[in-house]
Amino acid sequence: MTDYVDGYCERVAPGLWGEPLNSLSNLAFLVAAVLVWRLAKGDRTGRVLAGLIGFVFVASTVFHLLATRWAAVADSVAILGFMLVCAVVFARRYWSPRHAWLAAPAFLALTVVTALLGGGLYLGALIGLAAFAAVLAFARDAYWTHFAVAGAVFALSLSLRALDRDVCGYVPVGTHFLWHLLNGVVLYLVSRTLVLKNRP
């Protein structure tokens, strides 16, 4: 678990400051966490979402500073945790408060299936955002556009993440830092929408 991980263009050797842009761009998550915390105004759901975004900030920063396998696992766990909670919050609001917890294993199963099919950890999240937007659009809820925009931004960020290793010869710093910046926007948009819709 302490093995060295070199998975990004920007990192060319071990070292605490081997990925300056990838490390600093994680501040987008911190900004998102603060904004969601302030928006929540004591709402427990909003505070939980803000705390989870803060966990993503810490885990991703540590990973890009240390570049070790255990830190990579922590990074993935933080992001997955946020996605699972979002699925439950959405299900509680639009399906059944009593059975909302079922959304977590359902989303986890979707993530496993898409990963086994070669879609990686995040294709399930993109499908989930599309599903959220579709459910609200069917219900004629104006907030469907919020999830649609979040999904579009996430699709762009996912593409940039995938391109990182392919552009090393042209862009030495890679594109992974843009994945962080855009995902900060995505996490804020999703959390903001869930907080606003969770209010009476």
Stockholm file with secondary structure:
# STOCKHOLM 1.0

chainA/1-200         MTDYVDGYCERVAPGLWGEPLNSLSNLAFLVAAVLVWRLAKGDRTGRVLAGLIGFVFVASTVFHLLATRWAAVADSVAILGFMLVCAVVFARRYWSPRHAWLAAPAFLALTVVTALLGGGLYLGALIGLAAFAAVLAFARDAYWTHFAVAGAVFALSLSLRALDRDVCGYVPVGTHFLWHLLNGVVLYLVSRTLVLKNRP
#=GR chainA/1-200 SS CCCBCCCSTTCCSCSTTSCHHHHHTTHHHHHHHHHHHHHHTTCHHHHHHHHHHHHHHHHHHHHHHHCBHHHHHHHHHHHHHHHHHHHHHHHHHHTCTTTGGGHHHHHHHHHHHHHHTTCTTTHHHHHHHHHHHHHHHHTTCTTHHHHHHHHHHHHHHHHHHHHGGGSTTTCTTCSHHHHHHHHHHHHHHHHHHHHHHHCC
#=GC SS_cons         CCCBCCCSTTCCSCSTTSCHHHHHTTHHHHHHHHHHHHHHTTCHHHHHHHHHHHHHHHHHHHHHHHCBHHHHHHHHHHHHHHHHHHHHHHHHHHTCTTTGGGHHHHHHHHHHHHHHTTCTTTHHHHHHHHHHHHHHHHTTCTTHHHHHHHHHHHHHHHHHHHHGGGSTTTCTTCSHHHHHHHHHHHHHHHHHHHHHHHCC
//
